[in-house]
Amino acid sequence: MVEWQDSGLPITKQAEQLGFNRPSLYYKPVEPSAEEGAIKHQFDEVYKKYPFLGPVG
């Protein structure tokens, strides 16, 4: 994919050739917290109980 060291091309050119924007190469996804999971679960429960209200958010 991207050669971070000892490459003949700068990172910007490598990203361009791969069709990525450079900042996306540095993004590291973060796992959702337990609290966030619990809140999403509560939203799901409300939606299951009252589906006629439509989706939340």
Summary of the structure (lengths in Angstrom):
residues: 57
radius of gyration: 20.6
end to end distance: 36.4
largest distance: 58.7
contacts: 90
relative contact order: 0.10
helix: 56%
strand: 0%
